[in-house]
Amino acid sequence: MKMRVLLVVYDNEMFIEYFPQGLAYIAAVLLKEGYQVDVYSQDKHHYPDTHLTEYLNKNRYDVIGVGVIAGYYQYRKLLKLSDAINKSKNRPYYIIGGHGPAPEPKFFLKKTGADAVVIGEGEVSIVKLLEAIGSQESLKNISGIAFRYGEDVVINKRRPLVKDIDTIPFPAYHLFPIDYYKLFRMPYTKRTDFVMRMLSGRGCAFNCNFCFRLDKGFRPRSVASIIEEIKLLQKDYQISCITFTDELLMSSVERTIEICEGIIRANLNIQWDCNGRLNYAKPEVLKLMKKAGCKFINYGVEAMDDAVLRNMKKGLRVSQIYKGVEATIDVGIHPGLNIIFGNIGDNRETLNKGVEFLLKYDDGVQLRTIRPVTPYPGSPLYYYAIEKGILKDCEDFYENKHVNSDLLTANFTDMSDDGLHKCLLDANKRIIENFYKKKFLGSIKEAEILYLEKNTNFRGFRPS
């Protein structure tokens, strides 16, 4: 009989959590190979970490898996979950994965007490790892993993990426509480909409210095596969909005057009959003996206200074940013604008450019503050910080420096740490004040339409 596997979805302390796509793909390949797979939904139920220990004491599993992204909260959450797992009477073989552990597997194995790390894309590696565990074979020849070997840690070579990602089965939606996840909201959604996350491809062709993505290049899914999955989500779960969460649906003008034309031909009647590139935000492309149901594009602007953009290897110019944002607004798509501060070459002047940009395009739909850049392990900026003596190592990053995403982890500017935080305070005060002023004026306008024009569709002054 195949082994029993428990996949843990950690609690991110949100009212409605993101659908855990990564674990859902892993679950799908394990089911395909005949493994018994259960999901522990700590996120939905907000179980205390001690509940996992009790659950494992009452339910026997051969393997347990936890995946986390890089982040101060996720790191500390993983330590707590690991403690709960390690305290269980029937402790399963413990595997961790995700962008958090993958760049520094030795450190994470030491801190968590886990038995193995799946590094990078996991659908093939996890199956090979479980086969070896089940047959008690050596793990030394399995690509894409690191593992404990006595007191040592062995880091095997990376596994080649799956070339044709259409061969990977759809996420195992039926194992997860989709009625919970589909209540997630996006800026454009109505209260009656149901939302689900999806991937249109994997990877990115760009090389921003702050990105901790390990896998090189971009691999698209076929449009036919994307359409098939959307139809499944509509049929089985009444999904009306898709949020494409891959790094870059707008990976090129041609690719974006191909997806939009496929959605239009299929007559899906679906709303959607995606991550985009402003150098590909051409009027003709955006019009087609709008026609295909696109309501929102999340843009990684990052900086409004050409020198800083060059330093971060963004592959973008300020002139392209302005043109792309204007074109997006002109066709009626809402742009999500992201600015970070503190990269190489940043100063008070470049920060002010970012603030002025956000103020100019603030439509009162989303509050977008400016965060300090974080050199996550695996990113070029992380290794630069170590080279320059700003960071010592991974332990210094997670244990000492990265305590919150809105506070400074590593200072790449000529400013003092306190000076940089004071600049961020002043900048974000301007942004916050402007946003809530627009919200206030919007509510007043709503009241005027209600009482002066007798708006019978009014349903109360509710938060959006």
C-alpha positions, 0 to 999 in steps of 0.5 A: 500500500502507498504511503499516507501523506499529510500536507499542511496549509499554514495559518497566515492570520488572514480572514480569507487566505490565498488558495495554496496553489503550490501544495495543490499541485503537489497533492495532484501529482501524489494522487496520480501516483497512488499516494493517500493524501490529506490536507491539514487546513490550519489557515481556514480553522486558525488552529493553534500550532499545538493542535497539529501535534494532537492531530498527528498523535491521533492520525498516523501518517508516513510523510508530512509536508510544509511549504513556505515562501520567504518572509519573516512571518513565514519563517517564524511560523515554520519554526512553530509548526516544526516544533509541533511536528517534532513533538508528535508521538508518531512523527512522520518523515518531515519534508519542507519546500517552497521559496523560503527553504530552497535557497538555503536548505542547510540552514532550514534543515538545521532550524526546523529539524526536518528530514529533507528539503525539496528545492525548486519545482517540486512535482517530480522531485517529491515523487522520486523522494517518496519512492526512495523513502518507501523502498528505503533506497539512498537519497543521494541520487535524487535531484532537486533535494537536500536531506539529513545524512547523520549529522551532515546535510547533503545537497543534491544537484538541481533537477531540470525544470519540467519543459512541458508544464501541460503534463502536470495535472491540475491542482487537486481542488477537491482536497481543499475547502474551495468554498472558503478560498473562493471568497477571497476579494480583489479590487474589482470584485462584487460581493457576489463574485467567487474568485480563484487563483490560477497559473498561466505559466511558470517563471519570468524572463527578467532578472530583477536584483531583488527577486528570489526566484530560483528557476530561470526562464519562462514556460507558458501553459498552452491556452487550451489548458488554461481554458480547460481549467477555467471551465472546470472551475466555473462548472465545479465551483461557480468561479466568476473571477480568475486571479492569475498569480504567476509572476508575469502573464504579460510575458510578451505582447504576443503571449498576452494577445494569444491568451486573450484571443483564446478566452474570447473565442471560448466565450467564457464570460470570466473576469480576471486579473494578472501581473503585468509589464508596463513595457508591454502595456500597449493600447491595442493589447490593453483593449484586447485584455479589457474585451477578454474580461481583464479588470485589474493589472498588478504592475511592478513599478518599483522605482520612478528613477531611471538610474535606480531601475537600471541598478535593480535590472528592472528592464524598464524606463520611467517613460515606459511606466507613465505611458503604460499606466496612462494606457491602462487607465484609458481602456478602463483597467485598474492598475495596481502600482507597486513601489519599493525603496532603499535599493542601490542608488535610492535617496530622498529624491528618488523616494519623492518621485515614487510618492508623487507618482502614487499620488497622481494615480491614486483613484481611491480603490487600493491603498498602496504604501511604499515598502523597503526593498528586502534582499531575500535569500536566493536573490542577487541583492542578497548575495550583494548584501553579503559581499558588501558586509551588510548581511552576514548570512541566512541566519543573520537575515532571518534571526536578526535583520528581517523582522517585518516586511515594512521595516528595513532589513538591509540598507543599500543607501547612504542614509542612516537606518533611522533616517530611512525609516523617517523618510518612509514615514513621511512618504507613507503619511502623504500617501495614506492621507491622500487615499483616505481623503479620496475615500471620504469624498467618495462616500460624501458623493455616494450620500449626495446621489442617494438623497438628492437623486433618490438612488434606490440601488443604495445598500448602505455605507459598507466597506468595499 
